Amino acid sequence: MPVSALVPAALRPELVALRRTLHAHPEAGFALPRTQRAVLTAMAPLGLEVTPGPPDFTSIVAVLHGARPGPAVLLRADMDALRVTEETGLPFASQTPGLMHACGHDLHTAALVGAAKLLSARRDEIAGSVVFMFEPGEEAGGGAQRLIDEGILSGVEAAYGIHVLPGRSGVFTTRPGSVMAGASSLTVRVLGRSGHGSRPHQAVDPVPAAAQIISALHTYVTRRFPVFDPVVLSVTKMQASDIINAIPDEATLAATIRALSAESVEILARELPSLANGIASAFGCRAETEFRSVYPVTSNDPKAAAHALTVLGDLFGTERAVPLEHPIMASESFSAVLNEVPGAFIFLGTTPEGIDPGTAEMNHSPRATFDDSVLSDQSAALAALALSHVREGRPEEL
């Protein structure tokens, strides 16, 4: 079925307007009251079974029950912004100092509202149900697991999400297996003994020990893991004395770590504390370490990933549904969903016209921009993926 037949022309400006409203008024973390109200207002006429989350966790779970019983499929969007000060100069740029939709979650939210509208209009064709998952706090540790614990996946047989990225606008990509890395963090407190900067021999200086730990961490990952199962470690935080002529009692460093296999995460959790402790001890210091797994690897079900490319290729043309060659080393809370049910996480290129996708600002940049003319296609893609599971008779084509 042509995309134009799936998306009414009147819906397109409506989705862009919703996205730009969300972009201008970003909220971060798990409490997103204004965002929640905007989504609830947009979906109020659809007659869905809606469960809004409480003020401290402003999720929205909406269920579309079809005309006949059948399986359930879940579609997901994340709603939170980042603690970034926007520098795009857009007319609808963030009006909230220090917050920005720099990762495209405003597009995800608007597109899922669009999918709900499209599917609601085809309720009579649906044998089963569609669960719309609006997740807060994806950037803050993830709301997905809480929603899973609350039972959102009960009866769900498949799950899909779409994330915008720099790339040729309107092109969908995904792959079987690992599609995004798992994320972990390491924090190390190196404990010494303070003293005057002019008399280091009378102190136990934790700063050189911390510096050696940083160097060793970066070397460690290049020598411990094969290039075909990569690990990326970046030390992103270092704190010591606030006074230039004082040796501090302690120095603290922290690193973000990305890995593509659970086996690698197990090795990291076991060996990184030992590495830090050994180096600290060599300098006469002591180390306190905390290794924390934030998100598991985002792993697509191979059949679901192939199915998604087939559905999107039929809908948009095969030139716009392209296999992804390599995983992306960023991480995602949707990994928790895909750990429980088969499904696929899909990327959508949204580099605006006139910008080279190869040099476009990446997600999380204060200058990141996204082409919101693709919103109707994003909504159509989500709706088509859901219909492929719950449409009466489940035909091969839409």
N, C-alpha and C positions, 0 to 999 in steps of 0.2 A: 504494500500500500504506500503511495507517495506520502512524504512527510507533510506536505501541504494539506492532505486530507485528514491527517491526525491532529494537526494544530490549527485551530481557528485563527484567522488573521487578527481578530480583536484581542486574543490572549497575549500576543507578542509584546505590545507596548505595556500591557498590564504587568508582565513579569519584569520587564526592564525597570519600570517605575518602582516596583517592590524592591528589587535589588538595590537601586540607588538610594532609596529611603533607608534600607538597612545599612548601606555603606556609610551614609552620612551620620548615622547614629549607632556606632559600634558599641558592643558590650563584651567584656571578657570574663572568663571563668565559668562558674556553674550557675550564677544568678544573672539571668538575662531577661529582666521583666519586660522591657520595651520590645525586644525582639519576639518574645513569646506572645505578647499581645498582638503584634503585627501579623504573625502567622495565624493565630487563632481567628482574627478578624477576616483574613483573606480566605480561610477555609470554612468559616461559619455557614455559608449557604449550601455546602456540599452534602449535608446530612450524614456525616461520618460519626462513628463512635469515637469520641475524643476524650483522652485522659491527659490533662495538663499536670506537669510536675509542680511541687510546692515552691514557695519563694526562694529557697536556698538551692534548688535544683530544678531549673525551669525547662525541663524536657517537655516534649509533646509526643504522645503516641496516639495516632489516629488510625482507625481500621475501617476500610471499605469492605462491606459484606456484599458479595455478588448476589445475583438473582437465584443462584442454585448453590448447593454445598460443593465443596472441593478443597484443594490444598490451599495453603497460605504462602505468600511470597513477601519478603520484606524489602523495602527501599529506604535508604538512609541518607540524611543530610546532617552535617554539623553546623552549628549556628554561631559559635563564639568567634570573637576577633582576637587580635594580638595586642600586646602592650608595646606598640610601635607608634611613633609620631609620623604621620603621613606627610610625604613630600611630593605628591603627584601633581598638585595644582589643578586637579579636576574640579569642575563646577559643583560636583556632589561629594567632594572630599569630606573626610571625617570632621565633624564639628565638636568632637570630644577630644580634648588634649590628651596625648599619650596613648590613644587607642586607634587602631586601624584594622580594617578587613584586608590584611596584607596576604592572606592565604586563600582568598576566594570563597570563604564559607558563606558570604552573602549571595554569591551565585548558586552555591549548592542549595541553600535554603529556598531561594526563589524558584529554582528549577523543580524542587520536590513539591512545592505548592502547585506548580504548573502540572506536574504529573498527576497529582491528586485531582485536579480539575479535569484533566483529560480522561482519566479512568472513571471518575464519577459519571461522566457523560455516557460511558459505555457499560454501565452497571449491568444491563440486561444481558451482555455477552459474557459475563464473568461467572464461572463456576468455581467458587472458592472465595478467598479474601486477600486483600492487599494491606499490609501493615506499613504505615509511614512513620519512620523513626526520626524525630528531630532531636539531635543530641547536643546538649550543652557541654562546655568544658573539654572539648577534644584537645585543645592546646594545653590544658591544665592538668593533664593526667588521665583524661578520658572519662566521659559519662557512659560509654558503651557497656562497660562491665556492670555498672549499677543497674542499667536497664535490663541487662541479661538476668541479673540476680532477681529482678522484680518480675521476670517471666515473659519478657517481650518476644522470646523465640518459641514460645509454646505453640506447637503445630506448624511452625514455619519450615518449609522444605527447601527454600532457596533464598539467597540474599544478594543484593547488588547495591553498589555505591559508585558514584562518579566524582572524580576530583579534577579540578581545573589546574593546568600547568602551562608554562610557556611552551609554545609549539604552534604549528600551522593551525590557524583557527578553524574549528569545526572537525578536526580529525580525532577519532577515538583510537586508543591503543590499550592493549592489555596482553597478558601472557599467562601460561599455565604455571603453577607452582609459585615460588617466591616472587612477589611483585614489589614488595617494599621490605626494608630491613626492620629487624627488631631494634628497640632502643633500650639502652641501659645507661646508668650514671655511676660514676665513681667519685667519692669525696675522700680526701686524705687530709688529716690534721697532723702536721709534723710538730711534735712537742720538744722544745729545747729548754734553755734557761736564758733569760734576758740579761742584757748588759749594755755598756756604753759602746758605741760604734768605734771608738778609738782604742778599745781594749778587748778585741774579740777573743783573746786567749783566756779571758776570765769568764766568758759566757759559753753557752752551747748553742751555736747559731743554727736555727732550723732552716734558714733561707737557702744556703748551699745544698742542704739535703733535699729540700723541695725542688730545687733546680735540677738536681741529678735525677730525681724521680720523674720529673716531666720529660727529660731527655730519654730516660729508660723506657717510659711508657710508649713513646712514639716509635722507638726502635723495636720494642717487644712485639707489637702487632705485625710488623713487617717480617719478622723472623719466626713467628710462632704459628701463623696461619697460611694455608695455601692461597695463591692468588685466585683460584677458582671458587673459593669459599671465603670471600674477603671480609675483613673487619676494618672499620674506620674508627679511629680514636682521635679526638681533638680535645686538648686541654683548653678550656675556655674561661677559666677563672683562676686568679692567683691573688692572695691577700697576705700581707705580712704587717710590718710596722707602719703606723701612721706618722711616725716621727723619723726624720731623716738621719738623726744621729743616735738612734736607739736600736739595739738588736732586740727583736721581739721574743716573747716566750714561745710563740708558735707561728707557723705559716700554714695556710690552707690552700689547697688546690682542688679543682673539680674538673671532671672530663665528661663529655658525652661520647657514647660508644654505640656504633651500629654494626649489626651482624646479620647474616642471612641464614643461620641455622641455630637450632636450639643447642646443638652440641658445642658450638663455639661459645655461646653464652655460658654454658656450664664451665668450660675451661676458664673463661675470663673471671667468673665469680670466684673460682678456686685460686687462681694464680696471681691476679692483680694485687690482692691484699698482701700476699707473701712477698711479692716484688717490692712493694712500698715499705713493708716492715724491715726487710733485709737492708735496703739502702739507708733508711733512717737509722738503723742500728749501727751501721758502719760509720756514721757521723756522730755517734754518741747520743742520738735522739731516739724518740719513740714515736711510732705512727699509730693513729686511730683511723681505721678505714671503714667506709660504708659503700657496699656495692648494691645497687638497686636496679631490678629489671622493671622498666616502665611499660613497654609494649612488646608483645611477642612479634615474631615475623608475620607479615601479612602474606598469607599463602592462598592463592586461588585454587579452587578445585579445577583440575585440568578439563573435565567435561564442561563445567560451567563457563570457563574462560573461552573455550572453543565455541560454545553455544552463543555467548555474548557477541563474539566477532561475527558469527553467522547472522544473528538477528540484526545487528547494526549494519552489516554489509548489505543485507537485503533492503534495509530501510533507507540508507543514505548512499549506497554504492560502495563497492569494495575499496575504492581509493580513499575512503574516509573511515575505514575500519581496518586498522593495520596492526599486525603482531608487534609487540614491544620486544626489542632484542634483549635488553638487560634489565634486571631489577633496578629500582630507584632506592638509594640508600637513606632516604628520609623514612619516617615511621608513621604509623596510623593506628588510632584506636579501633577502627573497623576490623583490625586483626582479631579482636576478641570475638566478634560475630562469626568470622570465617573459621575460627577454631571450633565452633559449635555446629554450624550448618554449612553445606556446600554453597558456593557462590563465587562471585568475582568482583574485584575492585578494578575500575576502569579509569583511564585518564582521558581528558579532553583538552586539546590545544586551544588556547584562548589569547594568543598574542594579537594585539590590535593591529589593524592595517597600518602600514608604513613603518613598522618596527621589525627588525630582523629577529626571528625566533631564536637564532643562535646566540644573540647577544642581549636578549631581553632580560630585564630585571627578574630575578627568581622570586618565587613565593617567599614571604617574610621580609622582603626588602621594603623600605619606606617609599620606594618609587615604583613598586610593582603595580602594573595595570592589567586589566582583563577585558577582553572583548565580550560585552554582554549581549551582542546581537545573536550569540549562539544559544541563549537561554531557552528559546523554544525548541531547538534541536536537543538540548540536554533533557528537557522535560519529555520530549517525544521518545528519546532513547530509554529513559527510565520506564515510561509507560509501556513501551514495546517489550522490554525485558519482562515486566510483570505479566503482560498479556500472554507472552509465550508460555507461561506456566499455568495461568488460571482461565484463559479463554476457553469457552465451551468447545470441547473436542480437541483442544490444543493443536490446531493446524500448524503445518510447517511454516506457512507464510501468514503475515498479518492481513 
